[in-house]
Amino acid sequence: MQATLMSLQNAVKDLPSARILLASDFENGPKIDPLKIIQIYEASEWETFIDEWVHSLKTTYVSIMRPTGAGDKGIDIAGFCEADQLLGVWDNHQCKHYTSPLSFGIVAPEIGKMLWYSFSGEYKAPRACRFIAPKGASTSLSLLLSNADKLKARVIAEWDKAISGKITSTGPVTLEGKFLDYVGDFDFRIFSAEQPRTIIEAHSRTPYHIGRFGGGLPSRPRPDAVPVEIGETEATYTSKLLDAYAEHKGETIVAVSHLDKWASLKSHFHRSR
């Protein structure tokens, strides 16, 4: 009995202040923030994760395309809003998995691909091109993406250094002539970066979410303060606690006031209530 009581005391003492642990917490371990889980994905798994989310957008897209391998022309996951697919209204979801937030140097070649291949007639420019990464975008890139004019100016200014040689495998793409005019008229507002928690929340509405992050009932909230007086509904429970303490100490304990000389038992009693 003494060993059982000590185990109970230690278990209750170690409870975190934020919430009460459930049996499932002891069985399966504490829940891990999904934001931390997605950061350890491999790049291909990250793309699969985004693919699961995009496929769930049944009211937005009539079909989905996920090219694999080289030569994808800057398309990771395309969501088509109409039967014309790449020649109609569509969205591009660019999946980037890095150990740090996205920078301009990472997304610049992808912007270049969207510009070049839409200019070349490989596809119509997408309605939106979203860069999605587990750590989101850096502050500087976020500010740049929020200002289409500044983004355009940066792309044009750094074309030769950061973009030109990273579009095709056949050689650099020069920004001149009709292509330069096309870029000058292009609506750079289509480019954006999604917050990872926004994607996780959206993914939670898919059938794949529980398999990735777990589910079940939410953790029990921390209870209200213990009332001073013992109510009828807890009378049996508290009397059994006093019986256990009496057996543990080898003394008669019939009232809560008898616990005053044992600070640890009195504290345990209040925590148990």
C-alpha positions in Angstrom: 0.0 0.0 0.0 2.8 2.4 0.9 4.6 1.8 -2.5 1.3 2.3 -4.3 0.6 5.6 -2.5 4.2 6.9 -3.1 3.8 6.1 -6.8 0.5 8.0 -6.9 2.1 10.9 -5.2 5.0 11.1 -7.6 2.8 10.8 -10.6 0.5 13.6 -9.6 3.5 15.8 -8.5 5.0 15.6 -12.0 1.9 16.7 -13.8 2.5 19.8 -16.0 0.7 23.0 -15.1 -0.8 23.5 -18.6 -3.0 20.4 -18.8 -3.9 17.0 -17.2 -2.3 14.0 -18.8 -4.5 11.3 -20.1 -4.0 7.5 -20.2 -3.2 7.9 -23.9 -0.4 10.3 -23.0 1.3 7.6 -20.9 0.7 4.9 -23.5 1.7 6.8 -26.7 3.9 9.6 -25.3 3.2 13.4 -25.4 1.8 14.9 -28.5 4.4 16.5 -30.8 3.6 19.8 -32.4 2.9 19.1 -36.1 5.1 22.0 -37.0 8.0 20.1 -35.6 7.0 16.9 -37.4 6.9 18.4 -40.9 10.4 19.8 -40.4 11.9 16.3 -40.4 10.1 15.2 -43.5 12.2 14.3 -46.6 11.6 16.6 -49.6 9.5 13.9 -51.3 7.4 13.4 -48.2 6.8 17.1 -47.9 5.5 17.2 -51.4 3.2 14.2 -50.7 1.9 16.1 -47.6 1.0 19.1 -49.8 -0.4 16.9 -52.4 -2.8 15.4 -49.8 -4.0 18.8 -48.9 -4.5 20.0 -52.5 -6.4 16.8 -53.4 -8.8 17.6 -50.6 -9.9 20.9 -52.3 -12.7 19.3 -54.2 -14.7 22.5 -54.5 -11.7 24.4 -55.8 -10.1 22.1 -58.3 -11.6 19.7 -60.9 -8.3 17.8 -61.2 -4.8 17.7 -59.8 -1.4 17.1 -61.5 1.8 16.3 -59.8 4.7 15.9 -62.2 7.7 13.8 -61.0 11.3 13.9 -62.0 13.2 16.4 -64.1 11.6 18.7 -66.7 8.6 19.7 -64.6 9.0 23.3 -65.8 8.6 24.7 -62.3 5.3 22.8 -61.6 5.3 20.8 -58.3 1.5 20.4 -57.7 -1.0 21.9 -60.1 -4.6 22.4 -59.2 -6.8 22.9 -62.3 -10.0 24.9 -62.0 -11.3 23.8 -65.4 -10.9 21.2 -68.1 -8.4 23.2 -70.0 -5.9 22.5 -67.3 -2.5 24.2 -68.0 -4.2 26.4 -70.6 -7.0 27.4 -68.3 -7.2 28.7 -64.8 -4.9 26.9 -62.5 -2.8 27.3 -59.3 0.8 26.1 -58.8 2.0 24.9 -55.4 5.7 25.0 -55.1 7.0 22.6 -52.4 10.3 23.6 -50.9 11.9 21.7 -47.9 14.9 23.4 -46.4 16.3 23.7 -42.9 15.9 27.4 -42.9 13.1 29.8 -44.1 12.9 30.5 -47.8 15.0 33.3 -49.2 14.8 35.2 -52.5 17.7 33.1 -53.9 15.7 29.9 -53.4 12.4 31.1 -55.0 13.9 33.4 -57.7 14.7 30.5 -60.2 11.1 29.2 -59.7 9.7 32.6 -60.5 12.0 32.6 -63.6 10.5 29.3 -64.7 7.0 30.5 -64.4 7.8 33.6 -66.5 9.8 31.8 -69.2 7.5 28.8 -69.7 4.3 30.9 -69.7 6.0 33.2 -72.2 7.0 30.3 -74.3 3.4 28.9 -74.4 4.1 25.8 -72.4 1.3 26.8 -70.2 -0.8 29.8 -69.3 0.5 31.8 -66.3 -1.1 30.3 -63.2 -3.7 32.3 -61.2 -1.5 31.8 -58.1 2.0 30.4 -57.5 2.4 29.6 -53.8 5.8 28.8 -52.2 5.2 26.3 -49.3 7.9 25.4 -46.9 8.0 23.9 -43.3 9.7 27.1 -42.0 7.8 29.5 -44.2 9.6 32.5 -45.8 12.2 34.8 -44.3 11.1 38.2 -43.2 12.9 39.9 -46.2 11.2 37.5 -48.7 7.8 37.9 -47.1 8.1 41.7 -47.4 9.2 41.4 -51.0 6.4 39.1 -51.9 3.9 41.5 -50.4 5.0 44.2 -52.8 4.6 43.1 -56.4 6.4 46.1 -57.9 9.5 45.6 -55.7 9.5 41.9 -56.4 9.4 42.6 -60.2 12.2 45.1 -59.9 14.4 42.6 -57.9 13.8 39.8 -60.4 14.8 42.0 -63.3 17.8 43.4 -61.5 19.1 39.9 -60.4 18.1 38.0 -63.5 21.6 37.3 -64.8 23.0 36.5 -61.4 20.3 34.4 -59.8 17.9 33.2 -62.5 19.2 33.1 -66.0 21.2 29.9 -65.8 18.7 28.0 -63.6 15.7 27.8 -65.9 16.6 25.2 -68.6 19.4 22.6 -69.0 20.2 23.9 -72.5 21.7 27.2 -71.5 21.0 30.6 -69.9 17.8 32.4 -70.7 18.4 36.1 -71.5 16.0 38.8 -70.4 15.6 40.8 -73.5 13.3 41.7 -76.4 9.7 40.4 -76.3 10.5 38.4 -73.2 11.6 41.4 -71.3 8.4 43.2 -72.4 6.4 40.2 -71.1 8.1 40.2 -67.7 7.5 44.0 -67.5 3.8 43.5 -68.0 3.5 40.3 -65.9 1.3 40.4 -62.7 3.8 39.5 -59.9 0.9 39.5 -57.4 0.4 35.8 -58.2 3.5 34.9 -56.1 3.1 34.3 -52.4 4.4 32.2 -49.5 2.1 30.3 -47.3 2.5 30.0 -43.5 3.2 26.4 -42.4 0.6 26.5 -39.7 -2.0 27.6 -42.2 -1.2 24.6 -44.3 -1.3 22.3 -41.3 -4.7 23.7 -40.3 -6.0 23.2 -43.8 -4.5 19.6 -43.9 -6.4 18.8 -40.7 -9.6 18.7 -42.7 -8.3 15.9 -44.9 -8.7 12.2 -44.2 -4.9 11.9 -44.0 -4.3 14.1 -41.1 -4.9 11.7 -38.2 -2.5 9.2 -39.8 0.2 11.7 -39.8 -0.2 13.6 -36.6 -2.5 11.4 -34.4 -6.0 12.3 -33.3 -8.6 11.3 -30.7 -10.1 13.4 -28.0 -8.3 16.7 -27.0 -6.4 16.7 -23.7 -8.4 17.3 -20.6 -8.4 21.0 -19.6 -7.0 22.0 -16.2 -9.9 21.8 -13.6 -11.3 24.7 -11.6 -9.9 25.5 -8.2 -10.7 22.9 -5.5 -13.7 24.1 -3.3 -13.0 24.5 0.4 -15.9 22.3 1.5 -16.1 18.7 0.4 -19.3 18.1 -1.5 -21.6 15.1 -1.4 -20.4 14.0 -4.9 -16.8 13.5 -3.6 -17.6 12.3 -0.1 -17.0 8.6 -0.9 -13.8 9.3 -2.8 -12.3 11.5 -0.1 -13.2 9.0 2.6 -11.4 6.3 0.7 -8.4 8.6 0.5 -8.4 9.1 4.2 -8.6 5.3 4.7 -5.6 4.9 2.5 -3.7 7.5 4.5 -4.7 5.9 7.8 -3.4 2.5 6.6 -0.2 4.1 5.4 0.5 5.9 8.7 -1.0 3.2 11.0 -3.2 5.8 12.7 -6.9 6.7 12.7 -7.7 9.4 10.2 -11.3 10.3 9.9 -11.2 14.0 9.1 -9.2 16.2 6.7 -8.0 18.2 9.7 -6.1 15.1 10.9 -3.7 15.6 7.9 -2.4 18.9 9.3 0.7 17.1 10.8 1.6 15.5 7.5 2.3 18.2 4.9 2.9 15.8 2.1 -0.4 13.9 2.7 -2.4 17.1 3.0 -0.9 18.4 -0.3 -1.6 15.0 -2.0 -5.2 15.1 -0.7 -5.8 18.6 -2.2 -4.2 17.6 -5.5 -6.2 14.4 -5.7 -9.5 16.3 -5.2 
